[in-house]
Amino acid sequence: MATDAPPKFQNPDFRPIPQPPDFHPELTVSDHDGLHFWQFMVAGSIAGTVEHLAMFPVDTVKTHMQAIGSCPIKSVGVRQALQTILKSDGPAGLYRGIAAMGLGAGPAHAVYFSVYEVCKKFFSGRNPNNPVVHAMSGVCATVASDAVFTPMDMVKQRLQLSNSHYAGVWDCVKRVLREEGFGAFYASYRTTVLMNAPFTAVHFATYEATKRGLMGISPENANDEGWVVHATAGAAAGALAAVVTTPLDVVKTQLQCQGVCGCDRYTSGSIRDVIRTIVQKDGYRGLMRGWIPRMLFHAPAAAICWSTYEASKTFFEELNAAEYKVMHCHLNVFQIKKHSLSLVHSSLHNQLYKFASKENEQQDK
């Protein structure tokens, strides 16, 4: 690079040309799985919808088993409940209320997973493998997602019951609003949060720990066996969390189905009153009513959900990586052009310097 002209050269027409400032463009890509917030929402929405639609018949059996009272189905056994549903409504009875599930599962799980990922990143700091962080993030996620999902879950469970006298989702919504008021949609929200808070705490902590342990067994094959790891870890987490929180799930179902086809109606909506009624009618075993189909639901459901969610995340990660490569390629082209311009600039500066020096020598002579 040329130096400045000697001090004696004072011609204002030939001042040194300033060098252009260095340009260092920054490619902003999230360091948290390389995904944007909306991509977590889309991945969660896909995972939740696939999970609930695939496992809906099992959920229907569980709902019938838990809705005790004078409803047609009173048996605790899975086989008896399934036979009664098929006898009463045929195979279509296993899918009563699936429209409500389809409307609620997508938005709720979009909120669920996106809030979880954001909270996990916020709370983790320098220790992303902290199980307490996973549990806390799961609790935050369920508080937010249950506010979205609870109304449609109530509609879904009422439609699942035989002889519920609702023509469909919209008919159920209108009649509940007219006969019971808006609060009926959130009658079980407190119980749902109280149930799902420990459920998600156990679920997410177990999933992250199991996934980390399974990947540690064969780290060289972690990418090739990723879907197996996610499905296995999800199944273990779902099964354990489901069994632990079954009593609260029974209470939630009682509150959501109260007064439908003869089920008991509770004036206070108190969790204690519901538990007392269940124990009086069925003993303490009534609090575990439906735990088998609940576990059979949540184990494969979590396996489907987590494997679908992680697969969706992988898709977005590859998409972002491809976009990053394109941007990086454009950046390289820009840097080449910048370097070429810099050479031209330097050459021009040298020519001006030589011209000015010669002119100065001629003036001295």
C-alpha positions as CSV (number, residue, x, y, z in Angstrom):
1,M,0.0,0.0,0.0
2,A,1.4,3.5,-0.9
3,T,2.5,5.9,1.8
4,D,1.3,9.4,2.2
5,A,2.9,12.2,0.1
6,P,5.8,14.1,1.6
7,P,4.8,17.1,3.8
8,K,6.1,19.6,1.3
9,F,3.5,18.5,-1.2
10,Q,0.5,20.7,-0.3
11,N,-1.5,20.6,-3.5
12,P,-5.1,20.4,-2.2
13,D,-6.3,18.8,-5.5
14,F,-4.3,15.6,-4.6
15,R,-5.3,14.7,-1.1
16,P,-4.9,11.0,-0.1
17,I,-8.0,9.0,-0.9
18,P,-9.4,7.5,2.3
19,Q,-9.6,3.7,2.5
20,P,-13.2,2.3,2.7
21,P,-14.1,0.9,6.1
22,D,-13.9,-2.9,6.5
23,F,-17.2,-4.6,6.0
24,H,-17.9,-7.6,8.2
25,P,-21.5,-8.7,7.7
26,E,-22.8,-10.9,10.5
27,L,-25.0,-13.9,9.7
28,T,-27.5,-14.0,12.5
29,V,-28.4,-17.6,13.2
30,S,-29.8,-18.7,16.6
31,D,-27.4,-20.7,18.6
32,H,-30.2,-22.7,20.1
33,D,-30.6,-25.7,17.8
34,G,-30.2,-23.2,14.9
35,L,-33.9,-22.6,14.8
36,H,-36.1,-19.5,15.0
37,F,-39.1,-19.2,17.3
38,W,-41.7,-19.8,14.6
39,Q,-39.9,-23.0,13.6
40,F,-40.3,-24.4,17.1
41,M,-44.0,-23.6,16.9
42,V,-44.5,-25.3,13.5
43,A,-42.5,-28.4,14.7
44,G,-44.5,-28.6,17.9
45,S,-47.8,-28.1,16.1
46,I,-47.0,-31.0,13.7
47,A,-45.9,-33.2,16.5
48,G,-48.9,-32.6,18.7
49,T,-51.4,-33.1,15.9
50,V,-49.8,-36.4,14.7
51,E,-49.6,-37.6,18.3
52,H,-53.2,-37.0,19.4
53,L,-54.8,-38.1,16.1
54,A,-52.9,-41.3,16.1
55,M,-53.7,-42.2,19.8
56,F,-57.2,-40.9,19.9
57,P,-59.0,-44.3,20.2
58,V,-57.0,-45.1,23.3
59,D,-57.8,-41.7,24.8
60,T,-61.5,-42.4,24.2
61,V,-61.3,-45.7,26.2
62,K,-59.5,-43.9,29.0
63,T,-62.2,-41.1,29.1
64,H,-65.0,-43.7,29.4
65,M,-63.2,-45.5,32.2
66,Q,-62.6,-42.4,34.2
67,A,-66.1,-40.9,33.8
68,I,-67.7,-42.8,36.6
69,G,-71.3,-42.3,37.9
70,S,-74.4,-43.6,36.2
71,C,-72.9,-43.4,32.7
72,P,-73.4,-46.5,30.6
73,I,-69.8,-47.6,31.0
74,K,-68.8,-48.4,34.6
75,S,-66.2,-51.1,34.1
76,V,-62.6,-50.6,35.0
77,G,-61.3,-53.1,32.5
78,V,-59.9,-51.9,29.2
79,R,-61.5,-54.9,27.3
80,Q,-64.9,-54.3,28.8
81,A,-64.8,-50.5,28.1
82,L,-63.7,-51.1,24.5
83,Q,-66.4,-53.8,24.0
84,T,-69.1,-51.4,25.4
85,I,-68.0,-48.6,23.1
86,L,-68.0,-50.8,20.0
87,K,-71.4,-52.3,21.0
88,S,-73.0,-48.9,21.6
89,D,-71.5,-46.8,18.8
90,G,-69.5,-49.1,16.6
91,P,-65.9,-48.3,15.5
92,A,-66.9,-44.7,14.9
93,G,-67.4,-44.4,18.7
94,L,-63.7,-44.5,19.2
95,Y,-63.4,-41.3,17.2
96,R,-66.1,-39.2,18.7
97,G,-64.8,-35.7,19.4
98,I,-61.7,-36.1,17.1
99,A,-62.6,-32.8,15.4
100,A,-62.2,-30.9,18.7
101,M,-58.9,-32.6,19.3
102,G,-57.7,-31.7,15.8
103,L,-58.6,-28.0,16.4
104,G,-57.0,-27.8,19.8
105,A,-53.9,-30.0,19.5
106,G,-52.0,-28.0,16.9
107,P,-52.1,-24.6,18.5
108,A,-51.7,-25.9,22.0
109,H,-48.5,-27.9,21.1
110,A,-47.2,-25.0,19.1
111,V,-47.3,-23.0,22.3
112,Y,-46.1,-26.0,24.4
113,F,-42.9,-26.7,22.6
114,S,-41.9,-23.1,21.7
115,V,-42.4,-21.9,25.3
116,Y,-40.4,-25.0,26.5
117,E,-37.5,-24.2,24.1
118,V,-37.4,-20.6,25.0
119,C,-37.5,-21.2,28.8
120,K,-34.9,-24.0,28.5
121,K,-32.6,-21.6,26.7
122,F,-33.3,-18.8,29.2
123,F,-32.9,-20.9,32.4
124,S,-30.1,-23.2,31.3
125,G,-27.3,-20.6,31.2
126,R,-24.0,-22.5,31.0
127,N,-25.5,-25.9,32.0
128,P,-28.0,-27.1,29.3
129,N,-28.2,-30.6,30.9
130,N,-29.6,-29.5,34.2
131,P,-32.8,-31.6,34.9
132,V,-34.2,-28.8,37.2
133,V,-34.1,-26.5,34.2
134,H,-35.9,-29.0,32.1
135,A,-38.6,-29.5,34.8
136,M,-39.1,-25.7,35.3
137,S,-39.3,-25.2,31.5
138,G,-41.9,-27.9,31.2
139,V,-44.0,-26.4,33.9
140,C,-43.9,-23.0,32.2
141,A,-44.8,-24.7,28.9
142,T,-47.9,-26.5,30.3
143,V,-49.3,-23.4,32.0
144,A,-49.3,-21.6,28.7
145,S,-50.4,-24.5,26.5
146,D,-53.2,-25.6,28.8
147,A,-54.8,-22.2,28.6
148,V,-55.2,-22.9,24.8
149,F,-56.0,-26.6,25.0
150,T,-58.4,-26.9,28.0
151,P,-61.6,-25.6,26.3
152,M,-61.3,-27.9,23.3
153,D,-60.3,-30.8,25.6
154,M,-63.5,-30.3,27.5
155,V,-65.5,-30.4,24.3
156,K,-63.6,-33.4,23.1
157,Q,-64.2,-35.4,26.3
158,R,-67.9,-34.6,26.3
159,L,-68.3,-35.8,22.7
160,Q,-66.4,-39.0,23.5
161,L,-69.0,-40.1,26.0
162,S,-71.8,-42.3,24.7
163,N,-75.3,-40.7,24.8
164,S,-73.8,-37.2,25.3
165,H,-76.6,-35.8,23.1
166,Y,-74.2,-33.3,21.3
167,A,-74.5,-33.2,17.5
168,G,-70.9,-32.1,17.1
169,V,-68.2,-29.6,18.2
170,W,-70.1,-26.4,17.4
171,D,-73.3,-27.7,18.9
172,C,-71.4,-28.6,22.1
173,V,-69.8,-25.2,22.3
174,K,-73.1,-23.4,21.9
175,R,-75.0,-25.5,24.4
176,V,-72.3,-25.2,27.0
177,L,-72.1,-21.4,26.6
178,R,-75.9,-21.2,26.8
179,E,-76.5,-23.6,29.7
180,E,-73.3,-23.4,31.8
181,G,-71.6,-20.2,30.8
182,F,-68.0,-19.5,29.6
183,G,-66.5,-20.7,32.9
184,A,-67.5,-24.3,32.1
185,F,-64.7,-24.4,29.5
186,Y,-62.2,-23.7,32.2
187,A,-63.8,-25.7,35.0
188,S,-60.9,-28.1,35.0
189,Y,-58.1,-25.6,34.2
190,R,-56.7,-25.5,37.7
191,T,-56.8,-29.3,38.0
192,T,-55.3,-29.6,34.5
193,V,-52.4,-27.3,35.4
194,L,-51.9,-29.1,38.8
195,M,-51.9,-32.4,37.0
196,N,-49.7,-31.4,34.0
197,A,-47.2,-29.4,36.0
198,P,-45.8,-32.5,37.7
199,F,-46.5,-34.5,34.5
200,T,-44.3,-32.2,32.4
201,A,-41.7,-31.8,35.1
202,V,-41.3,-35.6,35.2
203,H,-41.8,-36.0,31.4
204,F,-39.2,-33.4,30.2
205,A,-36.6,-34.2,32.9
206,T,-36.9,-37.9,32.1
207,Y,-36.8,-37.4,28.4
208,E,-33.8,-35.2,28.4
209,A,-31.9,-37.5,30.8
210,T,-32.9,-40.7,28.9
211,K,-32.0,-39.2,25.5
212,R,-28.6,-38.0,26.8
213,G,-27.9,-41.5,28.3
214,L,-28.9,-43.3,25.2
215,M,-26.8,-41.1,23.0
216,G,-23.9,-41.6,25.4
217,I,-24.0,-45.4,24.8
218,S,-23.1,-45.1,21.1
219,P,-22.1,-41.5,20.4
220,E,-20.7,-42.3,17.0
221,N,-24.1,-43.6,15.8
222,A,-26.1,-40.9,17.5
223,N,-27.2,-39.2,14.3
224,D,-28.0,-42.5,12.5
225,E,-30.1,-43.8,15.4
226,G,-31.6,-40.4,16.4
227,W,-35.2,-41.3,15.8
228,V,-34.9,-44.5,17.8
229,V,-33.3,-42.6,20.7
230,H,-36.0,-40.0,20.6
231,A,-38.8,-42.5,20.4
232,T,-37.4,-44.7,23.2
233,A,-36.7,-41.7,25.5
234,G,-40.2,-40.3,24.8
235,A,-41.9,-43.6,25.6
236,A,-40.1,-44.0,28.9
237,A,-40.8,-40.4,29.9
238,G,-44.5,-40.6,28.8
239,A,-45.1,-43.9,30.7
240,L,-43.6,-42.8,33.9
241,A,-45.2,-39.4,34.0
242,A,-48.6,-40.9,33.1
243,V,-48.7,-43.3,36.0
244,V,-47.5,-40.7,38.5
245,T,-50.3,-38.2,37.6
246,T,-53.2,-40.6,37.0
247,P,-55.2,-39.5,40.2
248,L,-55.3,-35.9,39.1
249,D,-56.2,-36.9,35.6
250,V,-59.3,-38.8,37.0
251,V,-60.3,-35.7,38.9
252,K,-59.9,-33.6,35.8
253,T,-62.1,-35.9,33.7
254,Q,-64.7,-35.8,36.4
255,L,-64.8,-32.0,36.4
256,Q,-65.0,-31.9,32.6
257,C,-67.7,-34.5,32.2
258,Q,-69.9,-33.5,35.2
259,G,-73.6,-33.7,34.4
260,V,-73.1,-35.5,31.1
261,C,-75.1,-38.7,30.7
262,G,-75.6,-39.1,34.4
263,C,-72.1,-38.3,35.7
264,D,-71.9,-36.6,39.0
265,R,-72.1,-32.8,39.1
266,Y,-70.0,-30.9,41.6
267,T,-71.2,-27.6,43.0
268,S,-67.9,-26.3,44.3
269,G,-65.5,-27.6,41.7
270,S,-63.1,-28.4,44.6
271,I,-60.4,-31.0,43.9
272,R,-60.9,-32.2,47.5
273,D,-64.6,-32.8,47.0
274,V,-64.1,-34.7,43.8
275,I,-61.4,-36.9,45.4
276,R,-63.7,-37.5,48.4
277,T,-66.6,-38.6,46.1
278,I,-64.4,-40.9,44.1
279,V,-63.0,-42.6,47.2
280,Q,-66.6,-43.0,48.7
281,K,-67.9,-44.6,45.5
282,D,-64.9,-46.7,44.3
283,G,-62.3,-46.6,47.1
284,Y,-58.7,-45.4,46.6
285,R,-58.4,-47.7,43.6
286,G,-60.9,-45.3,41.9
287,L,-58.1,-42.7,41.8
288,M,-56.1,-45.0,39.6
289,R,-59.0,-45.7,37.3
290,G,-57.8,-45.8,33.7
291,W,-54.1,-45.8,34.5
292,I,-53.5,-48.7,32.1
293,P,-55.0,-47.0,29.0
294,R,-53.4,-43.7,30.2
295,M,-50.0,-45.3,30.2
296,L,-50.7,-47.1,27.0
297,F,-51.7,-43.7,25.5
298,H,-48.8,-41.6,26.8
299,A,-45.9,-44.0,26.2
300,P,-46.5,-44.4,22.4
301,A,-47.9,-40.9,22.2
302,A,-44.8,-39.4,23.6
303,A,-42.7,-41.6,21.3
304,I,-44.6,-40.4,18.3
305,C,-44.6,-36.8,19.5
306,W,-40.9,-36.5,20.3
307,S,-39.7,-38.4,17.2
308,T,-41.9,-36.2,15.0
309,Y,-40.9,-33.1,16.8
310,E,-37.2,-33.9,16.6
311,A,-37.6,-34.9,12.9
312,S,-39.3,-31.5,12.2
313,K,-36.5,-29.7,14.0
314,T,-33.9,-31.6,11.9
315,F,-35.7,-30.5,8.8
316,F,-35.6,-26.9,9.8
317,E,-32.0,-27.2,10.9
318,E,-31.0,-28.5,7.4
319,L,-33.1,-25.8,5.8
320,N,-31.4,-23.1,7.8
321,A,-28.0,-24.7,7.1
322,A,-28.8,-24.6,3.4
323,E,-29.8,-20.9,3.6
324,Y,-26.6,-20.2,5.6
325,K,-24.5,-21.8,2.9
326,V,-26.2,-19.6,0.2
327,M,-25.7,-16.5,2.3
328,H,-22.0,-17.6,2.9
329,C,-21.5,-18.1,-0.8
330,H,-22.9,-14.6,-1.5
331,L,-20.6,-13.2,1.2
332,N,-17.6,-14.8,-0.4
333,V,-18.6,-13.3,-3.8
334,F,-18.9,-9.9,-2.1
335,Q,-15.5,-10.3,-0.4
336,I,-13.9,-11.2,-3.7
337,K,-15.4,-8.1,-5.3
338,K,-14.4,-6.0,-2.4
339,H,-10.8,-7.3,-2.7
340,S,-10.8,-6.5,-6.4
341,L,-12.0,-3.0,-5.7
342,S,-9.4,-2.6,-3.0
343,L,-6.7,-3.5,-5.5
344,V,-8.0,-1.0,-8.0
345,H,-8.3,1.6,-5.3
346,S,-4.7,0.9,-4.2
347,S,-3.4,1.1,-7.8
348,L,-5.2,4.4,-8.4
349,H,-3.8,5.8,-5.2
350,N,-0.3,4.8,-6.2
351,Q,-0.7,6.4,-9.7
352,L,-2.0,9.6,-8.1
353,Y,0.9,9.6,-5.6
354,K,3.5,9.2,-8.5
355,F,1.8,11.9,-10.5
356,A,1.8,14.3,-7.6
357,S,5.5,13.5,-6.8
358,K,6.5,14.2,-10.4
359,E,4.6,17.4,-10.5
360,N,6.2,18.5,-7.2
361,E,9.7,17.7,-8.6
362,Q,9.0,19.8,-11.8
363,Q,7.9,22.7,-9.7
364,D,11.1,22.5,-7.6
365,K,13.2,22.6,-10.8
